[in-house]
Every structure is written in C-alpha cells, then in structure tokens.
Amino acid sequence: MTRGRQTRARNKGRAINGIVILDKPRGESSNAALQQVKRLFNANKAGHTGSLDPLATGVLPICLGEATKISQFLLNSDKKYRVSIKLGIRTRTGDAEGEVIQQSDAVAVTTAEVKEALQRFTGPIKQVPPMYSAIKQNGVPLYKLAREGIEVERESRDIVIYSIDVLGLENNELEIDVHCSKGTYIRTLADDLGEVLGCGAHVSQLKRTQAGVFTESESVTIQHLREIRDSSETEDFSGLDEYLIDMDAAISDLPEVILPEVSAGWVKQGQAVLVRHLPEQGLVRLYQGEVFIGIGHILDDGRVAPRRMIVSH
C-alpha cells in the first residue's frame, strides 16, 4: 500500500469535533465502548479520557476529532463515584469479577465503625495500585503479570480523596459516594477498607457519576445513540450530533483569553504574543473572537504561548 493510500485510510470518517458524555454499560471495556461510539458517529478520530473497568458503569467522556487534544486535561481531572462494597468477602481483583480469597462474617460491622475506618482514607493519602491494573512495569501491564500469577512490588502513589459519604449499610452491602483525584483506585480503597475492618471487602458495583465538569445527568447510553442512528437516513447524523458537547466545555475552569485577529494568527503559527488582561500564570483557553482555537500557557515574561492548538476544518 502506498503512503497516500495509508493516509486516506487513516483519515476515513467525518471530521467532527466534540465530546460525547457516554454512560458506559457494565461488562464492556472502555475501548470497546469508544470504538462503538466512533463507528456510530462515523468519526475519523476518537479517544477516551481514562479507562473504566468493565465492571464499572457511568460517565466516560469520548473525545471526537480535535477534541482528542483535550483528553489529557479530562484524564487529569477529579472524579466522583457511587460504590457498592460487599463486606465479608475479599477477592483477588478487588471486585466482583475476581476469585474469592478470603471470607468472614461481617454482620457485626456497624455504620459507626465503617465511618470511623473511612476517616483514615480521606485527605491526601498514599495508595498502592492493584496488580489488576493497566499500569506498566518494564513495558508490561500489571494485569498481564497478575493473570500469570506473578505479583511484583508496586510503588505507592499520592492521591487525594476529598470526601467519602456513607449512604447506607444493609446485609453487609455498603453504599458510599466518593469524590477523589485522578489516579485513585476504588477497588484498592474497598480492599484496604476490608483490611481495616478485619472482614475483607470488594467492589460489587461501581458507577462514575462525574468526570471533571461532566456529570451523569449529561450522559447518554450506547443503546440510545444506536436507536437514533438506526432511525436516521444513511448520511444524516444530525440527531447524533446533538449529543456533541463543545470541546472547550471540558476546560471551562481555565481562564478565557480572547485574542485579536493578528495575535491569534501569530499564536496559530507557534509564536508567543503579548495581549492585555492576561492572568499571571498557568493555562488559559484561547479564542479568536468566539471561536475556540486551543490551550495556551503564560510565560515568565507575561506573554501567552500556544500549548495545544486546534486545527479548524
């Protein structure tokens, strides 16, 4: 195949830009869900913003087209989860998919004891990632080693759990809401809680209710998207495109900088510019008039330089 043909094959699909807030179904990998959304929208490029376990459901922002350039910022954002934790049973994976490795009676555990135990997991803490994770060791994902029965030493990571709210405890099933930083493993939280309580525990259900600024109220299921596509004419994607959110919504917490046309032209060419009313430091959203053109960062000399620019079609 010639290079020209390879390029055309890579660019196949619609050049659409935006974010779909998917309610990922249980039992699907994040990548499988991503590929389905990409096909439904006939998008030429797509990426997600941090994997959810197959067991997990909920908010999975899918970035289409140029929005993939924003995905890193969503990956680094805070998350919220609603979690069901089964007390009395510890599993190898920390969730309901794994082999049971410990079983004990948790009937005596009270809500007060749970709340007291959870206090040690709030705030800035260190957490050891589970073996069943996509973190790589010498280029090999840990879950592949785990499947071969190999366990390796993992370095603890600094995370922040801003809050844990206990919603209920009944029949050894604990319901909690968790608000946490990026890199937090809820399965590890459940397993560690089980250790502290002395009864073992694992995640039985997990739903991500928020990722960055996006919440479950904005999400749509693959099934609903499929129904819209099936009811449309071959070339009509208007029904689906209504579910596309502007990519700059993902970084709405960054300060907005509107550039004059000449300055915007220089920035698009990779040059730093000096404009009025810039923040003193940090990242900013860049606009040419009302059009979002990318992410910039403030230099030490007060100019704004391009960090991640959007290519307009």
Secondary structure as a PSIPRED ss2 file (coil, helix, strand):
# PSIPRED VFORMAT (PSIPRED V4.0)

   1 M C   1.000  0.000  0.000
   2 T C   1.000  0.000  0.000
   3 R H   0.000  1.000  0.000
   4 G H   0.000  1.000  0.000
   5 R H   0.000  1.000  0.000
   6 Q H   0.000  1.000  0.000
   7 T H   0.000  1.000  0.000
   8 R H   0.000  1.000  0.000
   9 A H   0.000  1.000  0.000
  10 R H   0.000  1.000  0.000
  11 N C   1.000  0.000  0.000
  12 K C   1.000  0.000  0.000
  13 G C   1.000  0.000  0.000
  14 R E   0.000  0.000  1.000
  15 A C   1.000  0.000  0.000
  16 I C   1.000  0.000  0.000
  17 N C   1.000  0.000  0.000
  18 G E   0.000  0.000  1.000
  19 I E   0.000  0.000  1.000
  20 V E   0.000  0.000  1.000
  21 I E   0.000  0.000  1.000
  22 L E   0.000  0.000  1.000
  23 D E   0.000  0.000  1.000
  24 K E   0.000  0.000  1.000
  25 P C   1.000  0.000  0.000
  26 R C   1.000  0.000  0.000
  27 G C   1.000  0.000  0.000
  28 E C   1.000  0.000  0.000
  29 S C   1.000  0.000  0.000
  30 S H   0.000  1.000  0.000
  31 N H   0.000  1.000  0.000
  32 A H   0.000  1.000  0.000
  33 A H   0.000  1.000  0.000
  34 L H   0.000  1.000  0.000
  35 Q H   0.000  1.000  0.000
  36 Q H   0.000  1.000  0.000
  37 V H   0.000  1.000  0.000
  38 K H   0.000  1.000  0.000
  39 R H   0.000  1.000  0.000
  40 L H   0.000  1.000  0.000
  41 F H   0.000  1.000  0.000
  42 N C   1.000  0.000  0.000
  43 A E   0.000  0.000  1.000
  44 N C   1.000  0.000  0.000
  45 K C   1.000  0.000  0.000
  46 A E   0.000  0.000  1.000
  47 G E   0.000  0.000  1.000
  48 H E   0.000  0.000  1.000
  49 T C   1.000  0.000  0.000
  50 G C   1.000  0.000  0.000
  51 S C   1.000  0.000  0.000
  52 L C   1.000  0.000  0.000
  53 D C   1.000  0.000  0.000
  54 P C   1.000  0.000  0.000
  55 L C   1.000  0.000  0.000
  56 A C   1.000  0.000  0.000
  57 T E   0.000  0.000  1.000
  58 G E   0.000  0.000  1.000
  59 V E   0.000  0.000  1.000
  60 L E   0.000  0.000  1.000
  61 P E   0.000  0.000  1.000
  62 I E   0.000  0.000  1.000
  63 C E   0.000  0.000  1.000
  64 L E   0.000  0.000  1.000
  65 G H   0.000  1.000  0.000
  66 E H   0.000  1.000  0.000
  67 A H   0.000  1.000  0.000
  68 T H   0.000  1.000  0.000
  69 K H   0.000  1.000  0.000
  70 I H   0.000  1.000  0.000
  71 S H   0.000  1.000  0.000
  72 Q H   0.000  1.000  0.000
  73 F H   0.000  1.000  0.000
  74 L H   0.000  1.000  0.000
  75 L H   0.000  1.000  0.000
  76 N C   1.000  0.000  0.000
  77 S C   1.000  0.000  0.000
  78 D C   1.000  0.000  0.000
  79 K E   0.000  0.000  1.000
  80 K E   0.000  0.000  1.000
  81 Y E   0.000  0.000  1.000
  82 R E   0.000  0.000  1.000
  83 V E   0.000  0.000  1.000
  84 S E   0.000  0.000  1.000
  85 I E   0.000  0.000  1.000
  86 K E   0.000  0.000  1.000
  87 L E   0.000  0.000  1.000
  88 G C   1.000  0.000  0.000
  89 I E   0.000  0.000  1.000
  90 R E   0.000  0.000  1.000
  91 T E   0.000  0.000  1.000
  92 R C   1.000  0.000  0.000
  93 T C   1.000  0.000  0.000
  94 G C   1.000  0.000  0.000
  95 D E   0.000  0.000  1.000
  96 A C   1.000  0.000  0.000
  97 E C   1.000  0.000  0.000
  98 G C   1.000  0.000  0.000
  99 E C   1.000  0.000  0.000
 100 V E   0.000  0.000  1.000
 101 I E   0.000  0.000  1.000
 102 Q E   0.000  0.000  1.000
 103 Q E   0.000  0.000  1.000
 104 S C   1.000  0.000  0.000
 105 D C   1.000  0.000  0.000
 106 A C   1.000  0.000  0.000
 107 V C   1.000  0.000  0.000
 108 A C   1.000  0.000  0.000
 109 V C   1.000  0.000  0.000
 110 T C   1.000  0.000  0.000
 111 T H   0.000  1.000  0.000
 112 A H   0.000  1.000  0.000
 113 E H   0.000  1.000  0.000
 114 V H   0.000  1.000  0.000
 115 K H   0.000  1.000  0.000
 116 E H   0.000  1.000  0.000
 117 A H   0.000  1.000  0.000
 118 L H   0.000  1.000  0.000
 119 Q H   0.000  1.000  0.000
 120 R H   0.000  1.000  0.000
 121 F H   0.000  1.000  0.000
 122 T C   1.000  0.000  0.000
 123 G E   0.000  0.000  1.000
 124 P E   0.000  0.000  1.000
 125 I E   0.000  0.000  1.000
 126 K E   0.000  0.000  1.000
 127 Q E   0.000  0.000  1.000
 128 V C   1.000  0.000  0.000
 129 P C   1.000  0.000  0.000
 130 P C   1.000  0.000  0.000
 131 M C   1.000  0.000  0.000
 132 Y C   1.000  0.000  0.000
 133 S C   1.000  0.000  0.000
 134 A C   1.000  0.000  0.000
 135 I C   1.000  0.000  0.000
 136 K E   0.000  0.000  1.000
 137 Q E   0.000  0.000  1.000
 138 N C   1.000  0.000  0.000
 139 G C   1.000  0.000  0.000
 140 V E   0.000  0.000  1.000
 141 P E   0.000  0.000  1.000
 142 L H   0.000  1.000  0.000
 143 Y H   0.000  1.000  0.000
 144 K H   0.000  1.000  0.000
 145 L H   0.000  1.000  0.000
 146 A H   0.000  1.000  0.000
 147 R H   0.000  1.000  0.000
 148 E C   1.000  0.000  0.000
 149 G C   1.000  0.000  0.000
 150 I C   1.000  0.000  0.000
 151 E C   1.000  0.000  0.000
 152 V C   1.000  0.000  0.000
 153 E C   1.000  0.000  0.000
 154 R C   1.000  0.000  0.000
 155 E C   1.000  0.000  0.000
 156 S C   1.000  0.000  0.000
 157 R E   0.000  0.000  1.000
 158 D E   0.000  0.000  1.000
 159 I E   0.000  0.000  1.000
 160 V E   0.000  0.000  1.000
 161 I E   0.000  0.000  1.000
 162 Y E   0.000  0.000  1.000
 163 S E   0.000  0.000  1.000
 164 I E   0.000  0.000  1.000
 165 D E   0.000  0.000  1.000
 166 V E   0.000  0.000  1.000
 167 L E   0.000  0.000  1.000
 168 G E   0.000  0.000  1.000
 169 L E   0.000  0.000  1.000
 170 E E   0.000  0.000  1.000
 171 N C   1.000  0.000  0.000
 172 N C   1.000  0.000  0.000
 173 E E   0.000  0.000  1.000
 174 L E   0.000  0.000  1.000
 175 E E   0.000  0.000  1.000
 176 I E   0.000  0.000  1.000
 177 D E   0.000  0.000  1.000
 178 V E   0.000  0.000  1.000
 179 H E   0.000  0.000  1.000
 180 C E   0.000  0.000  1.000
 181 S C   1.000  0.000  0.000
 182 K C   1.000  0.000  0.000
 183 G C   1.000  0.000  0.000
 184 T C   1.000  0.000  0.000
 185 Y C   1.000  0.000  0.000
 186 I H   0.000  1.000  0.000
 187 R H   0.000  1.000  0.000
 188 T H   0.000  1.000  0.000
 189 L H   0.000  1.000  0.000
 190 A H   0.000  1.000  0.000
 191 D H   0.000  1.000  0.000
 192 D H   0.000  1.000  0.000
 193 L H   0.000  1.000  0.000
 194 G H   0.000  1.000  0.000
 195 E H   0.000  1.000  0.000
 196 V H   0.000  1.000  0.000
 197 L H   0.000  1.000  0.000
 198 G C   1.000  0.000  0.000
 199 C C   1.000  0.000  0.000
 200 G C   1.000  0.000  0.000
 201 A E   0.000  0.000  1.000
 202 H E   0.000  0.000  1.000
 203 V E   0.000  0.000  1.000
 204 S E   0.000  0.000  1.000
 205 Q E   0.000  0.000  1.000
 206 L E   0.000  0.000  1.000
 207 K E   0.000  0.000  1.000
 208 R E   0.000  0.000  1.000
 209 T E   0.000  0.000  1.000
 210 Q E   0.000  0.000  1.000
 211 A E   0.000  0.000  1.000
 212 G C   1.000  0.000  0.000
 213 V C   1.000  0.000  0.000
 214 F E   0.000  0.000  1.000
 215 T E   0.000  0.000  1.000
 216 E H   0.000  1.000  0.000
 217 S H   0.000  1.000  0.000
 218 E H   0.000  1.000  0.000
 219 S C   1.000  0.000  0.000
 220 V E   0.000  0.000  1.000
 221 T C   1.000  0.000  0.000
 222 I H   0.000  1.000  0.000
 223 Q H   0.000  1.000  0.000
 224 H H   0.000  1.000  0.000
 225 L H   0.000  1.000  0.000
 226 R H   0.000  1.000  0.000
 227 E H   0.000  1.000  0.000
 228 I H   0.000  1.000  0.000
 229 R H   0.000  1.000  0.000
 230 D H   0.000  1.000  0.000
 231 S C   1.000  0.000  0.000
 232 S C   1.000  0.000  0.000
 233 E C   1.000  0.000  0.000
 234 T C   1.000  0.000  0.000
 235 E C   1.000  0.000  0.000
 236 D C   1.000  0.000  0.000
 237 F C   1.000  0.000  0.000
 238 S H   0.000  1.000  0.000
 239 G H   0.000  1.000  0.000
 240 L H   0.000  1.000  0.000
 241 D H   0.000  1.000  0.000
 242 E C   1.000  0.000  0.000
 243 Y C   1.000  0.000  0.000
 244 L C   1.000  0.000  0.000
 245 I E   0.000  0.000  1.000
 246 D C   1.000  0.000  0.000
 247 M H   0.000  1.000  0.000
 248 D H   0.000  1.000  0.000
 249 A H   0.000  1.000  0.000
 250 A H   0.000  1.000  0.000
 251 I H   0.000  1.000  0.000
 252 S C   1.000  0.000  0.000
 253 D C   1.000  0.000  0.000
 254 L C   1.000  0.000  0.000
 255 P C   1.000  0.000  0.000
 256 E E   0.000  0.000  1.000
 257 V E   0.000  0.000  1.000
 258 I E   0.000  0.000  1.000
 259 L E   0.000  0.000  1.000
 260 P C   1.000  0.000  0.000
 261 E H   0.000  1.000  0.000
 262 V H   0.000  1.000  0.000
 263 S H   0.000  1.000  0.000
 264 A H   0.000  1.000  0.000
 265 G H   0.000  1.000  0.000
 266 W H   0.000  1.000  0.000
 267 V H   0.000  1.000  0.000
 268 K H   0.000  1.000  0.000
 269 Q C   1.000  0.000  0.000
 270 G C   1.000  0.000  0.000
 271 Q C   1.000  0.000  0.000
 272 A C   1.000  0.000  0.000
 273 V E   0.000  0.000  1.000
 274 L C   1.000  0.000  0.000
 275 V C   1.000  0.000  0.000
 276 R C   1.000  0.000  0.000
 277 H C   1.000  0.000  0.000
 278 L C   1.000  0.000  0.000
 279 P C   1.000  0.000  0.000
 280 E C   1.000  0.000  0.000
 281 Q C   1.000  0.000  0.000
 282 G C   1.000  0.000  0.000
 283 L E   0.000  0.000  1.000
 284 V E   0.000  0.000  1.000
 285 R E   0.000  0.000  1.000
 286 L E   0.000  0.000  1.000
 287 Y E   0.000  0.000  1.000
 288 Q E   0.000  0.000  1.000
 289 G C   1.000  0.000  0.000
 290 E C   1.000  0.000  0.000
 291 V E   0.000  0.000  1.000
 292 F E   0.000  0.000  1.000
 293 I E   0.000  0.000  1.000
 294 G E   0.000  0.000  1.000
 295 I E   0.000  0.000  1.000
 296 G E   0.000  0.000  1.000
 297 H E   0.000  0.000  1.000
 298 I E   0.000  0.000  1.000
 299 L C   1.000  0.000  0.000
 300 D C   1.000  0.000  0.000
 301 D C   1.000  0.000  0.000
 302 G C   1.000  0.000  0.000
 303 R C   1.000  0.000  0.000
 304 V E   0.000  0.000  1.000
 305 A E   0.000  0.000  1.000
 306 P E   0.000  0.000  1.000
 307 R E   0.000  0.000  1.000
 308 R E   0.000  0.000  1.000
 309 M E   0.000  0.000  1.000
 310 I C   1.000  0.000  0.000
 311 V C   1.000  0.000  0.000
 312 S C   1.000  0.000  0.000
 313 H C   1.000  0.000  0.000
